[in-house]
Amino acid sequence: MTTVPERAPCWLAQMNETIHARSSVESTANEPDPIDRDGLRDRFWERVPLEGLSQKEWEALCDGCGRCCLNKLEDADSGEIAYTRIACRLLDDEACRCSQYDIRKQLVPDCVVLTPSNISEVAHWMPRTCAYRLIWEGKSLFDWHPLISGTPETVHESGISVRGWTVPEWEVGPEDWEEHVINDS
């Protein structure tokens, strides 16, 4: 976590929190799901605790929205998290995937790599629609989630994904991030 310059007094902490993005994929409606969801246990997310998931099942929980790759601001007084439309420099905003997923932590040292062991510490930073957060909170997945719908396109069709509306972080200085706050509901 890095500190926002003093010119942004309302917000104390900037979180370049790239929690759980994916490998670079040119995503279109005609291409297969970039996340391997074949051969998974039937509705595993309803029956298996997060700590009991295989790596493949863990990865399959990602809905591919890209919201975890948005830079966030945290209010110093209330702890409230505000999402911005400013994306991590590694986000491919058409594919809604991390362009360097396997080495993201090396390239973005403050990237948060989500695991079952750290989810309780970072869930409040995650989008309210995020499958990892939902399952951790004991809630159901939304109908647009690829594990329910059977296609990765429903996350885009439903308007949940960040496809096409982000701004790369190199185009906006941290002192101007408040101008790009969005509603995460």
C-alpha positions as CSV (number, residue, x, y, z in Angstrom):
1,M,0.0,0.0,0.0
2,T,1.4,3.4,-0.9
3,T,0.4,6.8,0.3
4,V,-1.5,9.3,-1.8
5,P,0.3,12.7,-2.1
6,E,-0.8,15.3,0.4
7,R,-2.7,17.1,-2.4
8,A,-5.5,14.5,-1.9
9,P,-6.3,15.2,1.8
10,C,-9.6,13.2,1.8
11,W,-7.9,10.0,0.9
12,L,-5.0,8.6,2.8
13,A,-4.2,5.3,1.1
14,Q,-4.0,4.3,-2.5
15,M,-4.4,0.6,-3.2
16,N,-3.1,-0.7,-6.4
17,E,-4.8,-3.9,-5.5
18,T,-4.7,-6.3,-8.3
19,I,-6.2,-9.2,-6.4
20,H,-7.0,-11.8,-8.8
21,A,-6.6,-11.0,-12.5
22,R,-5.9,-13.5,-15.3
23,S,-3.4,-14.2,-18.0
24,S,-3.5,-12.1,-21.2
25,V,-6.2,-13.3,-23.5
26,E,-7.8,-11.6,-26.5
27,S,-11.4,-12.1,-25.4
28,T,-14.2,-12.1,-27.8
29,A,-17.6,-13.8,-27.9
30,N,-16.3,-16.4,-30.3
31,E,-13.3,-17.5,-28.3
32,P,-13.4,-20.1,-25.6
33,D,-13.3,-19.3,-21.9
34,P,-9.7,-18.3,-21.0
35,I,-10.1,-20.0,-17.6
36,D,-10.2,-23.8,-17.7
37,R,-13.5,-24.7,-16.3
38,D,-13.7,-28.3,-17.7
39,G,-13.6,-31.3,-15.4
40,L,-14.5,-29.5,-12.2
41,R,-16.5,-31.0,-9.4
42,D,-20.2,-30.3,-9.8
43,R,-21.2,-27.0,-8.1
44,F,-18.0,-27.2,-6.0
45,W,-18.4,-23.6,-4.7
46,E,-21.6,-24.6,-2.9
47,R,-20.2,-27.7,-1.2
48,V,-16.4,-27.2,-0.7
49,P,-14.9,-24.6,1.6
50,L,-12.5,-22.2,0.0
51,E,-9.5,-23.9,1.7
52,G,-10.5,-27.2,0.2
53,L,-10.6,-26.1,-3.4
54,S,-8.1,-27.4,-5.9
55,Q,-6.0,-24.8,-7.7
56,K,-8.1,-25.3,-10.8
57,E,-11.3,-24.8,-8.8
58,W,-9.9,-21.7,-7.1
59,E,-9.0,-20.1,-10.5
60,A,-12.4,-21.1,-11.9
61,L,-14.1,-19.0,-9.3
62,C,-12.9,-15.8,-11.0
63,D,-15.7,-14.3,-13.1
64,G,-13.3,-12.4,-15.3
65,C,-14.8,-8.9,-14.6
66,G,-11.5,-7.2,-14.1
67,R,-12.8,-5.0,-11.2
68,C,-10.1,-6.3,-8.8
69,C,-7.6,-4.6,-11.1
70,L,-9.1,-1.2,-10.6
71,N,-7.1,1.1,-8.3
72,K,-8.9,2.0,-5.1
73,L,-8.8,4.7,-2.5
74,E,-9.4,4.2,1.2
75,D,-10.8,6.9,3.4
76,A,-8.4,7.5,6.3
77,D,-11.2,8.2,8.7
78,S,-14.0,5.7,7.8
79,G,-12.0,3.0,6.1
80,E,-14.5,3.1,3.2
81,I,-13.1,1.8,-0.1
82,A,-13.8,3.8,-3.2
83,Y,-13.2,2.2,-6.6
84,T,-11.8,4.3,-9.5
85,R,-12.0,3.6,-13.2
86,I,-8.2,3.8,-13.2
87,A,-6.8,0.3,-14.0
88,C,-3.6,-1.3,-13.0
89,R,-1.0,-0.9,-15.8
90,L,-1.2,-4.7,-16.4
91,L,-4.9,-4.9,-17.1
92,D,-6.0,-5.6,-20.6
93,D,-9.3,-3.8,-20.4
94,E,-10.9,-5.5,-23.5
95,A,-10.1,-9.0,-22.2
96,C,-10.6,-8.0,-18.5
97,R,-7.5,-10.0,-17.7
98,C,-4.0,-9.3,-16.4
99,S,-1.6,-9.2,-19.3
100,Q,1.2,-10.7,-17.1
101,Y,-0.8,-12.9,-14.7
102,D,2.0,-15.4,-13.9
103,I,4.6,-12.7,-13.1
104,R,2.2,-9.9,-11.9
105,K,3.7,-9.7,-8.4
106,Q,7.2,-9.2,-9.8
107,L,6.0,-6.3,-12.0
108,V,3.5,-4.8,-9.5
109,P,5.0,-5.4,-6.0
110,D,1.8,-4.2,-4.2
111,C,-0.4,-6.5,-6.2
112,V,-2.4,-8.6,-3.8
113,V,-2.5,-12.3,-4.8
114,L,-5.7,-13.6,-3.4
115,T,-5.5,-17.0,-1.5
116,P,-7.8,-18.8,0.9
117,S,-5.4,-17.9,3.7
118,N,-5.6,-14.1,3.0
119,I,-9.2,-13.6,1.9
120,S,-10.4,-12.6,5.4
121,E,-7.8,-9.7,5.3
122,V,-8.6,-8.5,1.8
123,A,-12.3,-9.3,1.1
124,H,-13.4,-5.8,2.0
125,W,-11.2,-4.5,-0.9
126,M,-12.8,-6.8,-3.4
127,P,-15.9,-6.0,-5.6
128,R,-19.2,-6.8,-3.9
129,T,-20.0,-9.0,-6.9
130,C,-16.7,-11.0,-6.7
131,A,-17.2,-14.7,-6.5
132,Y,-14.4,-15.1,-3.9
133,R,-15.9,-12.5,-1.7
134,L,-19.5,-13.9,-2.2
135,I,-18.4,-17.4,-1.3
136,W,-16.4,-16.2,1.7
137,E,-19.5,-14.3,2.9
138,G,-21.6,-17.4,2.4
139,K,-23.6,-16.0,-0.5
140,S,-24.6,-17.4,-3.9
141,L,-23.0,-16.6,-7.2
142,F,-24.9,-14.4,-9.6
143,D,-26.6,-15.9,-12.6
144,W,-24.1,-14.1,-14.9
145,H,-21.1,-15.9,-13.4
146,P,-19.5,-18.2,-16.0
147,L,-19.8,-21.2,-13.6
148,I,-23.6,-20.7,-13.6
149,S,-24.2,-19.4,-17.2
150,G,-21.7,-21.7,-18.9
151,T,-20.1,-18.8,-20.8
152,P,-17.5,-16.1,-19.9
153,E,-19.4,-13.5,-22.0
154,T,-22.3,-13.1,-19.5
155,V,-20.1,-11.1,-17.2
156,H,-19.6,-8.6,-20.0
157,E,-23.2,-8.8,-21.3
158,S,-24.5,-8.0,-17.7
159,G,-22.4,-4.9,-17.5
160,I,-20.4,-6.2,-14.5
161,S,-17.0,-6.2,-16.3
162,V,-14.7,-3.2,-16.8
163,R,-14.5,-3.9,-20.6
164,G,-13.8,-0.7,-22.5
165,W,-14.3,1.9,-19.7
166,T,-11.1,2.0,-17.7
167,V,-8.3,4.5,-17.8
168,P,-4.7,3.3,-17.6
169,E,-3.0,4.4,-14.4
170,W,-0.1,6.0,-16.3
171,E,-2.6,8.5,-17.8
172,V,-3.7,9.9,-14.4
173,G,-1.6,11.2,-11.5
174,P,-2.6,10.0,-8.0
175,E,-3.5,13.5,-7.1
176,D,-6.4,13.3,-9.7
177,W,-7.7,9.8,-8.7
178,E,-10.7,11.2,-6.8
179,E,-12.0,12.6,-10.1
180,H,-12.3,9.0,-11.3
181,V,-14.2,7.4,-8.4
182,I,-17.0,5.1,-9.5
183,N,-20.0,3.5,-7.8
184,D,-19.3,-0.2,-6.9
185,S,-22.8,-1.4,-6.3
